Amino acid sequence: MPGQRGRRPTKQGQDDALARRWADAIAGGESVDALLAEIEAEGGLQSSRAVEALGRLAGSSAVPVLTRLLEGSNPQLAVAAAEGMGATRDAGAASALDVVARSTDERQLQKSARRSLYRLASQGIRVESVEPREAATVGSRAATIYRVIGSAFDGSGTRSLWFAADRPLGGIYMLAVAINDLKGIADLAVRDTTRKRFTEQETTLRDKDIAAWVELPEDYGRQLVQEAVDTARALGNPIPPSYSIWADLVSNPAEPFKDALVYREVSGFEARMHPTLEAETPALFEQPEVEPWFFPPDRTRKWVSELSQRTATRLLVTPESEESRQERILREAVKELLPAKELHGLRRRLEETAFIFLRTDRLQDARRAVAAAVTIEEERPLRPPHPFVRTLIERSLRIGLEVERSGYEPARLARVPG
């Protein structure tokens, strides 16, 4: 008779074992940040089930950890935390769930929060009724921004804004927002960290990135995010799902965006009137912040192909001189690649980059970038293309020719999204 097989532990048993380990860590005084790091590192479905069980096993002592998960950027863990809070018999949990239920646009999270509120209410734990008030968000009620830094733009016109926000009960939120000069807000990611870790990460980033990062005034950072959100909405582009939770913290400024920050210190009028600054704007491509700006080869293939035609073949069609032909191709590329919307985006990119130059002791380059910005949208039908625009297109076509001749893209193209 075959021997009896040993029983495998049930899924609930495995989940409870993991949750018990975390409950013991809470009882032993382990910090919330350390426990959150362990939970996030565990990952997967089992971690989510254990988070849900943590409320049942640890009770009210689990509320600080579950609240942080509820407010965090991991949607799966947030839903699990909302479910777990229903078993804590804690008034603080009810308050946190009430805020989420009223503010989030995430249907599953809202559903879980409301279910747990009902469970708590059935045990006599209810959120006190209050007079109607302004809608709160998870982010705004629990954090205060103390630092904003901004990166340079990559070749696609995208930059990062990092917001560091203190939490009343310790630790901070780090919110990373990606904005694009044409498409608007592209991404918003949030994670829990500490002031020390944020400072270390910023230092490492500055050491490794050849392009500069600069500190921005808090309200100006919010204006930039709001500008990006407005741009995305106007174009019908999707807004990151997490934005609604953090909107009051990283956008909705006291005053809407009006003028770029650089104009408080560098006069746009004086830059426009300077007799040589506009002609000097191609020198900006020598700076690491501007060097990666060019159109990728797939955007310039049409004109590269025309430039590559043999002279003899062309002369059979038209006696156009080589100089006239190149000038015609350049103007056609400028017109098609840089219509009004793209020129406006390039202007904003130049204005923000000018502020980076200003804050990194490159005043002359800041003035050149401002000169390019305030003149770049001018119509010049009977004049040569704008010097900065001309150089941008010429570099893009030259890189396209190099790619066509070599058969592969140089490694440096990899750092410029298309």
C-alpha positions as CSV (number, residue, x, y, z in Angstrom):
1,M,0.0,0.0,0.0
2,P,1.6,3.3,-1.1
3,G,2.5,5.6,1.7
4,Q,0.3,8.5,2.5
5,R,1.5,11.8,0.9
6,G,2.3,14.7,3.2
7,R,-0.2,17.5,3.0
8,R,0.9,20.6,1.2
9,P,0.4,23.8,3.0
10,T,-2.8,25.7,1.9
11,K,-2.6,29.0,0.1
12,Q,-4.2,30.6,3.1
13,G,-1.6,29.0,5.4
14,Q,1.2,30.4,3.3
15,D,-0.4,33.8,3.2
16,D,-1.0,33.7,7.0
17,A,2.6,32.7,7.6
18,L,3.9,35.6,5.7
19,A,1.4,38.0,7.3
20,R,2.3,36.6,10.7
21,R,6.0,37.3,10.0
22,W,5.1,40.9,9.2
23,A,2.8,41.2,12.2
24,D,5.6,39.9,14.5
25,A,7.9,42.5,12.9
26,I,5.4,45.3,13.8
27,A,5.1,44.0,17.3
28,G,8.8,43.9,17.6
29,G,9.1,47.6,16.7
30,E,10.4,47.3,13.1
31,S,10.1,50.6,11.3
32,V,7.3,51.2,8.8
33,D,9.8,52.1,6.1
34,A,11.7,48.8,6.6
35,L,8.6,46.7,6.6
36,L,7.3,48.5,3.5
37,A,10.5,47.7,1.7
38,E,10.2,44.1,2.6
39,I,6.6,43.9,1.5
40,E,7.3,45.6,-1.9
41,A,10.4,43.3,-2.4
42,E,8.2,40.2,-1.8
43,G,6.0,41.2,-4.7
44,G,3.4,39.0,-6.4
45,L,0.0,37.7,-5.6
46,Q,1.1,36.1,-2.4
47,S,2.3,39.4,-1.0
48,S,-1.0,41.0,-1.8
49,R,-2.9,38.2,0.0
50,A,-0.6,38.5,3.0
51,V,-1.1,42.2,3.2
52,E,-4.9,41.6,3.2
53,A,-4.4,39.1,6.0
54,L,-2.2,41.5,8.0
55,G,-5.2,43.5,9.1
56,R,-6.8,40.4,10.5
57,L,-3.7,39.2,12.3
58,A,-2.2,42.4,13.6
59,G,-5.3,44.6,14.1
60,S,-4.9,48.3,14.7
61,S,-1.1,48.0,15.0
62,A,-1.0,47.3,11.2
63,V,-2.8,50.5,10.3
64,P,0.3,52.7,9.8
65,V,1.7,50.2,7.4
66,L,-1.6,49.5,5.6
67,T,-2.2,53.3,5.3
68,R,1.2,53.8,3.6
69,L,0.3,51.0,1.2
70,L,-3.1,52.4,0.6
71,E,-1.5,55.7,-0.4
72,G,1.3,54.2,-2.4
73,S,1.9,53.8,-6.1
74,N,1.4,50.0,-6.3
75,P,-2.3,49.5,-7.2
76,Q,-2.4,45.8,-6.3
77,L,-1.0,46.4,-2.8
78,A,-3.3,49.4,-2.3
79,V,-6.3,47.3,-3.0
80,A,-5.0,44.6,-0.6
81,A,-4.4,47.2,2.1
82,A,-8.0,48.6,1.7
83,E,-9.3,45.0,2.1
84,G,-7.1,44.4,5.1
85,M,-8.2,47.6,6.9
86,G,-11.7,46.3,7.2
87,A,-10.5,43.8,9.8
88,T,-8.5,46.2,12.0
89,R,-11.4,47.6,14.1
90,D,-9.6,51.0,14.0
91,A,-11.1,54.5,13.6
92,G,-7.9,55.7,11.9
93,A,-8.3,53.0,9.2
94,A,-11.9,54.2,8.7
95,S,-10.8,57.8,8.1
96,A,-8.1,56.7,5.6
97,L,-10.6,54.5,3.8
98,D,-13.1,57.3,3.7
99,V,-10.7,59.7,2.0
100,V,-9.8,57.1,-0.6
101,A,-13.4,56.1,-1.3
102,R,-14.3,59.8,-1.9
103,S,-11.2,60.8,-3.9
104,T,-9.8,58.0,-6.1
105,D,-10.8,57.3,-9.7
106,E,-9.5,53.7,-9.4
107,R,-12.7,51.7,-9.4
108,Q,-11.3,48.5,-7.8
109,L,-9.6,50.5,-5.0
110,Q,-12.8,52.6,-4.4
111,K,-14.9,49.4,-4.3
112,S,-12.5,47.8,-1.8
113,A,-12.4,50.9,0.4
114,R,-16.2,51.1,0.5
115,R,-16.5,47.4,1.3
116,S,-14.1,47.8,4.2
117,L,-15.9,50.9,5.5
118,Y,-19.1,48.9,5.5
119,R,-17.4,46.1,7.5
120,L,-16.0,48.6,10.0
121,A,-19.4,50.3,10.3
122,S,-21.0,46.9,11.1
123,Q,-18.6,46.7,14.0
124,G,-19.6,50.2,15.3
125,I,-16.7,52.0,13.8
126,R,-17.9,54.9,11.6
127,V,-16.4,58.0,10.1
128,E,-18.0,61.0,11.9
129,S,-20.3,63.1,9.8
130,V,-18.9,66.5,8.9
131,E,-20.2,69.5,7.1
132,P,-19.6,69.5,3.3
133,R,-16.0,70.3,2.5
134,E,-13.6,70.4,-0.3
135,A,-12.7,67.0,-1.7
136,A,-9.4,65.8,-0.3
137,T,-6.9,63.6,-2.1
138,V,-4.6,61.0,-0.6
139,G,-1.6,63.0,-1.6
140,S,-2.6,66.4,-0.5
141,R,-3.8,65.4,3.0
142,A,-0.7,63.6,4.0
143,A,2.3,65.4,2.4
144,T,3.9,68.8,2.1
145,I,6.4,69.5,-0.8
146,Y,9.8,70.7,0.4
147,R,11.9,70.2,-2.8
148,V,11.4,70.2,-6.6
149,I,14.1,69.4,-9.1
150,G,13.9,69.3,-12.9
151,S,16.0,67.5,-15.5
152,A,17.1,68.7,-18.9
153,F,15.1,67.6,-22.0
154,D,16.0,64.5,-24.0
155,G,15.9,64.5,-27.8
156,S,12.1,63.8,-27.8
157,G,11.3,66.8,-25.7
158,T,10.7,64.9,-22.5
159,R,12.0,65.9,-19.0
160,S,11.5,64.7,-15.5
161,L,10.3,66.7,-12.5
162,W,10.9,65.2,-9.0
163,F,8.8,66.3,-6.1
164,A,9.9,65.4,-2.5
165,A,7.1,65.7,0.0
166,D,7.2,65.2,3.8
167,R,4.6,63.0,5.4
168,P,3.4,64.1,8.9
169,L,4.1,60.7,10.5
170,G,7.6,60.3,9.0
171,G,9.2,59.4,5.7
172,I,8.5,61.2,2.4
173,Y,6.9,60.7,-0.9
174,M,9.0,60.9,-4.0
175,L,6.8,61.8,-7.0
176,A,8.5,61.6,-10.5
177,V,6.5,63.3,-13.2
178,A,7.5,63.0,-16.9
179,I,6.3,65.8,-19.2
180,N,6.8,66.3,-22.9
181,D,6.8,69.7,-24.6
182,L,4.4,68.5,-27.3
183,K,2.3,65.7,-25.7
184,G,2.0,67.0,-22.2
185,I,2.1,64.8,-19.1
186,A,3.4,61.3,-19.9
187,D,3.8,59.5,-16.6
188,L,3.6,59.9,-12.8
189,A,5.2,57.5,-10.4
190,V,5.2,57.6,-6.6
191,R,7.2,55.8,-4.0
192,D,7.8,56.0,-0.3
193,T,11.3,56.9,0.8
194,T,13.2,59.0,3.3
195,R,14.9,62.4,3.1
196,K,18.3,60.8,3.3
197,R,17.6,58.3,0.5
198,F,16.2,61.1,-1.7
199,T,19.3,63.2,-1.2
200,E,21.5,60.2,-1.9
201,Q,19.6,59.4,-5.1
202,E,19.7,63.0,-6.3
203,T,23.5,63.2,-5.6
204,T,24.1,60.0,-7.6
205,L,21.9,61.2,-10.4
206,R,23.7,64.5,-10.7
207,D,27.1,62.7,-10.7
208,K,26.1,60.4,-13.5
209,D,24.0,62.7,-15.8
210,I,26.1,64.9,-18.0
211,A,23.1,67.2,-18.4
212,A,22.3,69.4,-15.4
213,W,19.4,69.1,-13.0
214,V,18.2,72.3,-11.2
215,E,16.0,73.1,-8.2
216,L,12.7,74.8,-9.1
217,P,10.4,76.8,-6.9
218,E,7.6,74.6,-5.6
219,D,4.7,76.6,-7.2
220,Y,6.6,76.8,-10.5
221,G,7.0,73.0,-10.5
222,R,3.2,72.7,-10.0
223,Q,2.6,75.2,-12.9
224,L,4.7,73.1,-15.2
225,V,2.8,69.9,-14.3
226,Q,-0.5,71.8,-14.8
227,E,0.6,73.1,-18.1
228,A,1.5,69.5,-19.2
229,V,-1.9,68.2,-18.0
230,D,-3.7,70.9,-19.9
231,T,-1.7,70.1,-23.0
232,A,-2.5,66.4,-22.8
233,R,-6.2,67.1,-22.3
234,A,-6.4,69.5,-25.2
235,L,-4.8,66.9,-27.5
236,G,-7.0,64.1,-26.1
237,N,-3.9,62.2,-24.8
238,P,-4.4,59.9,-21.8
239,I,-3.6,61.2,-18.3
240,P,-1.7,58.8,-16.1
241,P,-4.2,57.0,-13.8
242,S,-2.3,58.0,-10.6
243,Y,-2.6,61.7,-11.4
244,S,-6.1,62.1,-10.0
245,I,-4.9,61.0,-6.5
246,W,-1.9,63.4,-6.5
247,A,-3.3,66.3,-8.5
248,D,-3.7,68.6,-5.5
249,L,-0.1,68.0,-4.5
250,V,1.8,68.3,-7.8
251,S,-0.5,70.6,-9.8
252,N,-3.4,73.0,-9.3
253,P,-1.1,75.9,-8.5
254,A,-2.2,79.1,-6.9
255,E,-1.5,81.0,-10.1
256,P,-1.6,79.5,-13.6
257,F,1.5,79.4,-15.8
258,K,2.1,82.7,-17.5
259,D,5.8,83.2,-18.4
260,A,8.8,81.0,-18.1
261,L,10.8,81.4,-14.9
262,V,14.0,82.5,-16.8
263,Y,12.3,85.8,-17.9
264,R,12.5,87.0,-14.3
265,E,16.2,87.3,-14.7
266,V,16.9,87.5,-18.4
267,S,15.0,90.0,-20.5
268,G,13.4,88.5,-23.6
269,F,13.1,92.0,-25.1
270,E,16.8,92.7,-24.7
271,A,17.7,89.3,-26.1
272,R,15.5,90.0,-29.1
273,M,17.1,93.4,-29.7
274,H,20.7,92.2,-29.3
275,P,22.4,92.5,-32.7
276,T,24.3,89.1,-32.6
277,L,22.6,86.8,-30.1
278,E,20.3,85.1,-32.6
279,A,23.2,84.4,-34.9
280,E,25.0,82.8,-31.9
281,T,22.2,80.3,-31.1
282,P,23.7,77.4,-33.0
283,A,26.5,77.4,-30.4
284,L,23.9,75.9,-28.0
285,F,24.4,72.5,-29.6
286,E,27.8,72.4,-28.0
287,Q,26.1,72.1,-24.6
288,P,25.2,68.6,-23.2
289,E,21.6,69.6,-22.6
290,V,21.0,70.5,-26.2
291,E,23.4,68.2,-28.0
292,P,20.9,65.3,-28.1
293,W,18.2,67.4,-29.8
294,F,17.7,66.1,-33.3
295,F,15.0,64.4,-35.3
296,P,15.6,60.6,-35.4
297,P,16.4,59.0,-38.8
298,D,12.9,57.6,-39.4
299,R,11.6,61.2,-39.4
300,T,14.2,62.5,-41.9
301,R,14.4,59.6,-44.3
302,K,12.4,61.5,-47.0
303,W,14.9,64.3,-47.3
304,V,17.9,62.2,-46.7
305,S,16.9,60.1,-49.7
306,E,16.6,63.2,-51.8
307,L,20.0,64.5,-50.7
308,S,21.5,61.1,-51.6
309,Q,20.5,61.2,-55.3
310,R,23.3,61.2,-57.8
311,T,24.1,64.5,-59.5
312,A,23.9,63.0,-63.0
313,T,20.4,61.6,-62.4
314,R,19.2,64.9,-61.0
315,L,20.5,67.0,-63.9
316,L,18.4,64.9,-66.3
317,V,15.3,66.1,-64.5
318,T,16.2,69.7,-63.6
319,P,19.3,71.8,-64.0
320,E,19.0,72.9,-60.3
321,S,22.4,73.8,-58.8
322,E,23.6,71.8,-55.8
323,E,23.5,74.8,-53.5
324,S,19.9,75.7,-54.5
325,R,18.8,72.0,-54.2
326,Q,20.2,71.7,-50.7
327,E,18.6,75.0,-49.6
328,R,15.2,73.9,-51.1
329,I,15.4,70.5,-49.3
330,L,16.3,72.3,-46.0
331,R,13.4,74.6,-46.2
332,E,11.0,71.8,-47.1
333,A,12.3,69.8,-44.1
334,V,11.9,72.9,-41.8
335,K,8.3,73.5,-42.9
336,E,7.2,69.9,-42.5
337,L,9.1,68.9,-39.4
338,L,8.4,72.2,-37.5
339,P,4.9,73.4,-38.0
340,A,3.4,75.9,-35.5
341,K,2.7,73.4,-32.7
342,E,6.3,71.9,-32.8
343,L,7.8,75.4,-32.9
344,H,5.9,76.4,-29.8
345,G,7.0,73.2,-28.1
346,L,10.6,73.9,-29.0
347,R,10.2,77.5,-27.7
348,R,9.2,76.1,-24.3
349,R,12.0,73.6,-24.3
350,L,14.5,76.5,-25.0
351,E,13.0,78.6,-22.2
352,E,13.3,75.9,-19.6
353,T,16.8,75.0,-20.8
354,A,17.8,78.7,-20.5
355,F,16.9,78.5,-16.8
356,I,19.1,75.5,-16.4
357,F,22.0,77.4,-18.0
358,L,21.3,80.4,-15.7
359,R,21.4,78.3,-12.6
360,T,24.6,76.5,-13.7
361,D,26.6,79.7,-14.3
362,R,26.3,79.8,-18.1
363,L,24.8,83.2,-18.5
364,Q,25.8,83.7,-22.1
365,D,24.2,80.4,-23.1
366,A,21.1,81.4,-21.1
367,R,20.9,84.6,-23.1
368,R,21.4,82.7,-26.4
369,A,18.6,80.2,-25.5
370,V,16.3,83.1,-24.6
371,A,17.1,84.8,-27.9
372,A,16.3,81.6,-29.8
373,A,13.1,81.2,-27.8
374,V,11.7,84.7,-28.4
375,T,12.4,84.6,-32.1
376,I,11.8,81.0,-33.1
377,E,8.1,81.3,-33.8
378,E,8.6,84.3,-36.2
379,E,7.4,83.7,-39.7
380,R,10.4,84.1,-42.2
381,P,9.0,83.2,-45.7
382,L,11.5,85.4,-47.6
383,R,14.4,85.2,-45.1
384,P,16.8,82.4,-44.3
385,P,15.5,79.8,-41.8
386,H,16.1,80.7,-38.1
387,P,19.8,80.0,-37.3
388,F,18.9,77.6,-34.4
389,V,16.2,75.8,-36.5
390,R,18.6,75.6,-39.5
391,T,21.2,73.9,-37.4
392,L,18.7,71.6,-35.8
393,I,17.5,70.4,-39.2
394,E,21.0,70.2,-40.7
395,R,22.3,68.1,-37.8
396,S,19.2,65.8,-38.2
397,L,19.8,65.3,-41.9
398,R,23.5,64.7,-41.4
399,I,22.8,62.1,-38.8
400,G,20.3,60.5,-41.1
401,L,22.9,60.3,-43.9
402,E,25.4,58.7,-41.5
403,V,22.8,56.1,-40.6
404,E,21.9,55.4,-44.2
405,R,25.6,55.0,-45.3
406,S,26.7,52.9,-42.3
407,G,23.6,50.7,-42.2
408,Y,23.2,51.0,-38.5
409,E,22.4,53.7,-35.9
410,P,25.4,55.0,-33.9
411,A,25.2,54.2,-30.2
412,R,24.6,57.8,-29.3
413,L,21.3,57.7,-31.1
414,A,20.0,55.2,-28.5
415,R,19.8,57.8,-25.8
416,V,17.3,59.9,-27.9
417,P,13.8,58.5,-28.0
418,G,12.1,58.8,-31.4
